[in-house]
Amino acid sequence: MGQSRPMNPEQYVQQKAAASGSSFYYAFLFLPRPRRAAITAFYAFCREVDDVVDEVSDPSVARSKLAWWQSEVTKAFAGTPTHPVMQALIPHTSAYAIEPRHLQAVIEGCQMDLEQTRYLDYPGLQRYCHLVAGVVGEVAAQIFGQTDPATTQYAHRLGQALQLTNILRDVGEDALRGRIYLPVNELQKFDVKAHEILKREYSDRFTALMRFQAERAHQLYDEALALLPAADRRAQKPGLMMASIYRTLLREIERDNFQVLHQRVSLTPLRKFWLAWKVQALGRL
C-alpha cells in the first residue's frame, strides 16, 4: 500500500466544507474561484470552531481548545498560521477585509454555548445570534462582493433569520444536549415547561410557541430582503440562495406542524441545489 499524500490547506478546507453537507455548500458552487476559495476557508473555520462545542464532551477541554483558537487567530494575522484552516484563510483576508475581530466574535459565540444553556429573553438570544451568525453574514457579504455599506445591515439581519431557523430545526437535538435556545420568558408566556422540551413532549402550547418563533423568523427574512441595496443584489446571490433554502426549510417545519422534538427536518441535496440554481439562473427566491 502506498502512503496517501497529506492534504494541503485548500484541500483540507474543501473537504471540511463539503463533509458538513451544509446548505452553504450549494450557495458557494456558483461563485468565481477566488471568492469560492475565500468563503470555503472562512466556512471551514466556522465549522472547526463550532465542532469544538458539539464534539468535545468535557467543557474544560472545549474551553482550552477555544482558547487555542483565539491565540491561533492572533498568530495567523501576525504571519504565522499553524492550522490548515488559517493557512488557507489568511491569503484572502486583505482582499475581503476580514479582520481578527470577525473570527474572535465567532469563537466568542461558541464560548457562550459552553457557558450558557438557556437565554432569558430574545435580546439575550439576539446577542448570541449576532456572534455566531450576524458576524458570519457580514464577512460572507464582503467575500461575495459587497459594494454598498448598507449591505452589512442586510447581512446581519439575514444571519439572524438563518440562525433562528437553525434553532427551530434543532430544538430536539439541542434538548438532548441539555440546551434550550428558545427564550425562557417566551416559554413562560406560552406555558411551556423546560422539562417538557427536554423530555421531547409535544403539546398545543409547544406548537403555539413554535408558531410565534417561526413568524419572527419570517419577519427577519422580510426585513433582510428589504434592507439589501439594489446595487448589491447580484453580488449577494449566494446569501439569497441561503435565504431561499432556509426559508423553504422553515415552511417545511411549519407544514409538519413543528414535529422537531424527535426528528431533524431537512431538505434533500437535490432540492437545495435546485433552490440555489433558481436564484442563480432566474433570480427567483
Number of C-alpha atoms within 10 A of each C-alpha: 3 4 5 6 6 8 11 12 17 18 15 16 29 19 14 19 24 15 10 12 11 12 19 21 22 22 24 23 15 15 17 10 10 12 20 19 20 25 26 26 28 27 21 25 25 20 15 16 22 19 13 22 21 14 9 13 11 10 14 11 13 21 18 12 15 21 14 11 21 18 11 17 23 16 14 17 15 10 11 14 18 12 15 18 25 23 19 25 25 22 12 19 17 9 13 19 12 20 14 14 12 16 23 19 20 23 24 19 20 25 21 15 17 17 10 12 14 17 19 14 15 15 11 13 17 17 16 24 24 21 24 24 27 28 24 22 24 23 24 25 25 23 25 23 14 22 14 13 11 13 23 22 17 25 27 23 27 29 29 28 28 25 21 25 22 14 18 24 23 20 25 24 19 19 20 16 12 14 19 22 23 22 18 17 13 16 19 12 11 16 13 20 14 18 11 13 22 19 13 18 13 16 12 10 15 19 17 16 20 23 17 13 19 22 13 15 22 18 13 20 23 14 16 22 16 11 17 21 16 11 12 18 16 15 18 21 22 25 24 24 28 25 23 20 24 23 20 18 19 25 15 16 22 17 10 11 13 23 19 20 22 15 12 14 17 14 14 9 13 10 12 25 18 15 22 31 18 15 21 19 8 9 14 13 17
